[in-house]
Amino acid sequence: MTADDSFGRLDDDDYPAYTMGRAAEMIGATQGFLRSLGEARLITPLRSEGGHRRYSRYQLRIAARARELVDQGTPIEAACRIVILEDQLEEAQRLNAEYRRASESPNPADAL
């Protein structure tokens, strides 16, 4: 991958662009908190060639939501489950909206 290819991926929400230290700083948490989210299987960071954890923007949004819940007194295991369910609900709502648009279209192939 060339430098130009990497630069183009910065807009990709799933590109693991952030180190653990930077990710923790961005969400206002500790590196230990990020590790605990990995242990709870809420997020699974990718690893660099050197074995260092790398996080995407999508993962940081998930981690930030978990941090909000934990800061409100929710146990980390429960916070992780809540975040997973919220994410699943959002995806289901997005799919329902797509299907609704497709069924309302005169030519269903046009809506997708």
C-alpha positions in Angstrom: 0.0 0.0 0.0 1.4 3.4 -1.0 1.2 6.6 1.0 -1.5 7.8 -1.4 -3.6 4.7 -0.7 -3.3 5.1 3.1 -4.3 8.8 2.8 -7.5 7.8 1.0 -8.4 5.4 3.7 -8.5 8.1 6.4 -12.2 8.8 5.5 -13.0 5.1 6.1 -14.7 4.6 9.5 -13.3 1.0 9.7 -9.7 1.9 9.0 -7.6 1.3 12.1 -5.8 4.6 12.2 -5.4 5.3 15.9 -2.9 3.8 18.4 -4.1 2.8 21.8 -2.7 5.9 23.5 -4.3 8.2 21.0 -7.6 6.4 21.1 -7.7 6.5 24.9 -6.9 10.2 24.8 -9.6 10.9 22.2 -12.4 9.3 24.2 -11.1 10.5 27.6 -10.4 7.0 29.0 -7.4 5.0 30.0 -5.7 2.4 28.0 -6.8 -0.1 30.5 -10.4 0.8 29.8 -9.8 0.1 26.1 -8.2 -3.2 27.0 -11.2 -4.1 29.2 -13.6 -3.5 26.2 -11.5 -5.9 24.2 -11.6 -8.5 26.9 -15.4 -8.0 27.0 -15.4 -8.5 23.2 -17.1 -5.2 22.6 -14.4 -4.1 20.2 -11.5 -6.0 18.7 -8.7 -3.8 17.6 -6.6 -4.7 14.7 -2.9 -5.2 15.3 0.0 -3.5 13.5 2.9 -5.5 12.2 4.6 -4.8 15.5 1.7 -6.2 17.4 0.3 -2.8 18.6 -3.4 -2.3 18.9 -5.0 0.0 16.3 -8.5 1.4 16.5 -11.0 2.7 13.9 -13.3 5.7 14.2 -16.2 3.3 14.4 -14.6 1.5 17.3 -13.9 4.7 19.1 -17.6 5.7 18.8 -18.5 2.4 20.3 -15.9 2.8 23.1 -17.0 6.4 23.8 -20.7 5.2 24.3 -19.5 2.4 26.6 -17.5 5.0 28.6 -20.6 7.2 29.0 -22.6 4.3 30.4 -19.8 3.2 32.8 -19.4 6.9 33.9 -23.1 6.8 34.8 -22.5 3.8 37.0 -23.4 0.9 34.7 -21.1 -2.1 35.2 -18.8 -2.6 32.2 -20.4 -6.0 31.2 -23.8 -4.4 31.1 -22.6 -1.3 29.3 -21.0 -3.6 26.6 -24.3 -5.5 26.2 -26.3 -2.2 26.0 -24.0 -0.8 23.3 -24.2 -4.0 21.3 -28.0 -4.0 21.4 -28.1 -0.3 20.5 -25.8 -1.0 17.5 -28.0 -3.9 16.4 -31.1 -1.8 16.7 -29.6 1.0 14.6 -28.7 -1.5 11.9 -32.1 -3.1 11.9 -33.8 0.3 11.6 -31.5 1.2 8.7 -32.4 -2.1 6.9 -36.1 -1.6 7.5 -35.9 1.9 6.0 -34.1 0.5 2.9 -36.8 -2.3 2.5 -39.6 0.3 3.0 -38.1 2.5 0.2 -37.7 -0.6 -2.0 -41.3 -1.6 -1.5 -42.6 1.9 -2.3 -40.5 2.2 -5.5 -42.3 1.3 -8.8 -39.2 -0.7 -9.7 -37.7 -2.3 -6.6 -34.3 -2.6 -8.3 -34.2 1.2 -8.5 -34.4 1.6 -4.8 -31.3 -0.5 -4.0 
